[in-house]
Amino acid sequence: MLLLLAGCSATSVVAGQRFVLVNDPTGISDKIPSGALALDTRTGQLCYTISGTSAGAPALPMCSDLARKNQQ
């Protein structure tokens, strides 16, 4: 249940988990370790949670880069 409290000068803020860990939804590579992929719930884009992915793994941005990009 979500409860928002707002007054005359209050600002409502809805917070949630931005990056959700996912398994390799493509099944494209067995080189991606468990916990290395996340879904950015704001953009719908897959990203890596750790650097140094193996050859043969899909080219995806780092989750930290996506977070910084959206803060600007």
mmCIF file of the C-alpha atoms, coordinates in Angstrom:
data_MODEL
# 
_entry.id   MODEL 
# 
loop_
_atom_site.group_PDB 
_atom_site.id 
_atom_site.type_symbol 
_atom_site.label_atom_id 
_atom_site.label_alt_id 
_atom_site.label_comp_id 
_atom_site.label_asym_id 
_atom_site.label_entity_id 
_atom_site.label_seq_id 
_atom_site.pdbx_PDB_ins_code 
_atom_site.Cartn_x 
_atom_site.Cartn_y 
_atom_site.Cartn_z 
_atom_site.occupancy 
_atom_site.B_iso_or_equiv 
_atom_site.pdbx_formal_charge 
_atom_site.auth_seq_id 
_atom_site.auth_comp_id 
_atom_site.auth_asym_id 
_atom_site.auth_atom_id 
_atom_site.pdbx_PDB_model_num 
ATOM 1  C CA . MET A 1 1  ? 0.000  0.000   0.000   1.00 0.00 ? 1  MET A CA 1 
ATOM 2  C CA . LEU A 1 2  ? 1.283  3.457   -0.884  1.00 0.00 ? 2  LEU A CA 1 
ATOM 3  C CA . LEU A 1 3  ? 0.445  6.373   1.339   1.00 0.00 ? 3  LEU A CA 1 
ATOM 4  C CA . LEU A 1 4  ? 1.236  9.916   0.288   1.00 0.00 ? 4  LEU A CA 1 
ATOM 5  C CA . LEU A 1 5  ? 0.974  12.720  2.776   1.00 0.00 ? 5  LEU A CA 1 
ATOM 6  C CA . ALA A 1 6  ? 0.911  16.208  1.340   1.00 0.00 ? 6  ALA A CA 1 
ATOM 7  C CA . GLY A 1 7  ? 0.326  19.542  2.997   1.00 0.00 ? 7  GLY A CA 1 
ATOM 8  C CA . CYS A 1 8  ? 0.373  23.106  1.755   1.00 0.00 ? 8  CYS A CA 1 
ATOM 9  C CA . SER A 1 9  ? 4.144  23.251  1.493   1.00 0.00 ? 9  SER A CA 1 
ATOM 10 C CA . ALA A 1 10 ? 4.979  19.535  1.372   1.00 0.00 ? 10 ALA A CA 1 
ATOM 11 C CA . THR A 1 11 ? 6.240  17.768  -1.725  1.00 0.00 ? 11 THR A CA 1 
ATOM 12 C CA . SER A 1 12 ? 5.108  14.213  -2.433  1.00 0.00 ? 12 SER A CA 1 
ATOM 13 C CA . VAL A 1 13 ? 7.884  11.759  -3.145  1.00 0.00 ? 13 VAL A CA 1 
ATOM 14 C CA . VAL A 1 14 ? 7.374  8.230   -4.381  1.00 0.00 ? 14 VAL A CA 1 
ATOM 15 C CA . ALA A 1 15 ? 10.483 6.144   -3.916  1.00 0.00 ? 15 ALA A CA 1 
ATOM 16 C CA . GLY A 1 16 ? 11.123 2.628   -5.097  1.00 0.00 ? 16 GLY A CA 1 
ATOM 17 C CA . GLN A 1 17 ? 13.890 0.308   -6.088  1.00 0.00 ? 17 GLN A CA 1 
ATOM 18 C CA . ARG A 1 18 ? 15.441 1.623   -9.292  1.00 0.00 ? 18 ARG A CA 1 
ATOM 19 C CA . PHE A 1 19 ? 17.687 -1.292  -10.261 1.00 0.00 ? 19 PHE A CA 1 
ATOM 20 C CA . VAL A 1 20 ? 16.272 -4.805  -9.906  1.00 0.00 ? 20 VAL A CA 1 
ATOM 21 C CA . LEU A 1 21 ? 18.562 -7.810  -10.310 1.00 0.00 ? 21 LEU A CA 1 
ATOM 22 C CA . VAL A 1 22 ? 17.517 -10.167 -13.115 1.00 0.00 ? 22 VAL A CA 1 
ATOM 23 C CA . ASN A 1 23 ? 18.791 -13.379 -14.645 1.00 0.00 ? 23 ASN A CA 1 
ATOM 24 C CA . ASP A 1 24 ? 20.004 -13.276 -18.261 1.00 0.00 ? 24 ASP A CA 1 
ATOM 25 C CA . PRO A 1 25 ? 16.615 -12.861 -19.981 1.00 0.00 ? 25 PRO A CA 1 
ATOM 26 C CA . THR A 1 26 ? 18.112 -13.396 -23.423 1.00 0.00 ? 26 THR A CA 1 
ATOM 27 C CA . GLY A 1 27 ? 19.912 -16.628 -22.602 1.00 0.00 ? 27 GLY A CA 1 
ATOM 28 C CA . ILE A 1 28 ? 22.539 -15.276 -24.992 1.00 0.00 ? 28 ILE A CA 1 
ATOM 29 C CA . SER A 1 29 ? 25.586 -15.959 -22.861 1.00 0.00 ? 29 SER A CA 1 
ATOM 30 C CA . ASP A 1 30 ? 26.578 -18.371 -20.155 1.00 0.00 ? 30 ASP A CA 1 
ATOM 31 C CA . LYS A 1 31 ? 29.460 -15.963 -19.448 1.00 0.00 ? 31 LYS A CA 1 
ATOM 32 C CA . ILE A 1 32 ? 27.272 -13.599 -17.405 1.00 0.00 ? 32 ILE A CA 1 
ATOM 33 C CA . PRO A 1 33 ? 27.615 -14.389 -13.690 1.00 0.00 ? 33 PRO A CA 1 
ATOM 34 C CA . SER A 1 34 ? 24.568 -14.474 -11.446 1.00 0.00 ? 34 SER A CA 1 
ATOM 35 C CA . GLY A 1 35 ? 23.779 -11.028 -10.041 1.00 0.00 ? 35 GLY A CA 1 
ATOM 36 C CA . ALA A 1 36 ? 25.620 -9.201  -12.829 1.00 0.00 ? 36 ALA A CA 1 
ATOM 37 C CA . LEU A 1 37 ? 22.492 -7.966  -14.654 1.00 0.00 ? 37 LEU A CA 1 
ATOM 38 C CA . ALA A 1 38 ? 19.850 -5.525  -13.482 1.00 0.00 ? 38 ALA A CA 1 
ATOM 39 C CA . LEU A 1 39 ? 16.823 -3.849  -14.997 1.00 0.00 ? 39 LEU A CA 1 
ATOM 40 C CA . ASP A 1 40 ? 16.625 -0.061  -14.704 1.00 0.00 ? 40 ASP A CA 1 
ATOM 41 C CA . THR A 1 41 ? 12.989 0.454   -13.744 1.00 0.00 ? 41 THR A CA 1 
ATOM 42 C CA . ARG A 1 42 ? 13.041 4.078   -14.937 1.00 0.00 ? 42 ARG A CA 1 
ATOM 43 C CA . THR A 1 43 ? 14.306 3.433   -18.466 1.00 0.00 ? 43 THR A CA 1 
ATOM 44 C CA . GLY A 1 44 ? 13.508 -0.251  -18.948 1.00 0.00 ? 44 GLY A CA 1 
ATOM 45 C CA . GLN A 1 45 ? 17.123 -0.860  -19.947 1.00 0.00 ? 45 GLN A CA 1 
ATOM 46 C CA . LEU A 1 46 ? 19.304 -3.786  -18.900 1.00 0.00 ? 46 LEU A CA 1 
ATOM 47 C CA . CYS A 1 47 ? 22.639 -2.912  -17.331 1.00 0.00 ? 47 CYS A CA 1 
ATOM 48 C CA . TYR A 1 48 ? 25.621 -4.535  -15.635 1.00 0.00 ? 48 TYR A CA 1 
ATOM 49 C CA . THR A 1 49 ? 26.082 -4.298  -11.884 1.00 0.00 ? 49 THR A CA 1 
ATOM 50 C CA . ILE A 1 50 ? 29.760 -5.318  -12.087 1.00 0.00 ? 50 ILE A CA 1 
ATOM 51 C CA . SER A 1 51 ? 32.482 -4.487  -14.584 1.00 0.00 ? 51 SER A CA 1 
ATOM 52 C CA . GLY A 1 52 ? 34.759 -6.887  -16.392 1.00 0.00 ? 52 GLY A CA 1 
ATOM 53 C CA . THR A 1 53 ? 32.194 -8.971  -18.258 1.00 0.00 ? 53 THR A CA 1 
ATOM 54 C CA . SER A 1 54 ? 33.507 -11.802 -20.382 1.00 0.00 ? 54 SER A CA 1 
ATOM 55 C CA . ALA A 1 55 ? 33.910 -11.897 -24.134 1.00 0.00 ? 55 ALA A CA 1 
ATOM 56 C CA . GLY A 1 56 ? 30.718 -13.080 -25.760 1.00 0.00 ? 56 GLY A CA 1 
ATOM 57 C CA . ALA A 1 57 ? 28.511 -11.239 -23.274 1.00 0.00 ? 57 ALA A CA 1 
ATOM 58 C CA . PRO A 1 58 ? 26.224 -8.551  -24.720 1.00 0.00 ? 58 PRO A CA 1 
ATOM 59 C CA . ALA A 1 59 ? 27.418 -4.934  -24.695 1.00 0.00 ? 59 ALA A CA 1 
ATOM 60 C CA . LEU A 1 60 ? 25.369 -3.153  -22.026 1.00 0.00 ? 60 LEU A CA 1 
ATOM 61 C CA . PRO A 1 61 ? 25.969 -0.009  -19.970 1.00 0.00 ? 61 PRO A CA 1 
ATOM 62 C CA . MET A 1 62 ? 26.902 -0.044  -16.306 1.00 0.00 ? 62 MET A CA 1 
ATOM 63 C CA . CYS A 1 63 ? 24.004 0.609   -13.914 1.00 0.00 ? 63 CYS A CA 1 
ATOM 64 C CA . SER A 1 64 ? 26.111 3.243   -12.141 1.00 0.00 ? 64 SER A CA 1 
ATOM 65 C CA . ASP A 1 65 ? 26.514 5.122   -15.450 1.00 0.00 ? 65 ASP A CA 1 
ATOM 66 C CA . LEU A 1 66 ? 22.751 5.089   -16.015 1.00 0.00 ? 66 LEU A CA 1 
ATOM 67 C CA . ALA A 1 67 ? 22.158 6.412   -12.498 1.00 0.00 ? 67 ALA A CA 1 
ATOM 68 C CA . ARG A 1 68 ? 24.639 9.269   -13.012 1.00 0.00 ? 68 ARG A CA 1 
ATOM 69 C CA . LYS A 1 69 ? 23.259 10.075  -16.458 1.00 0.00 ? 69 LYS A CA 1 
ATOM 70 C CA . ASN A 1 70 ? 19.721 10.538  -15.115 1.00 0.00 ? 70 ASN A CA 1 
ATOM 71 C CA . GLN A 1 71 ? 20.884 12.767  -12.241 1.00 0.00 ? 71 GLN A CA 1 
ATOM 72 C CA . GLN A 1 72 ? 22.232 15.421  -14.609 1.00 0.00 ? 72 GLN A CA 1 
# 
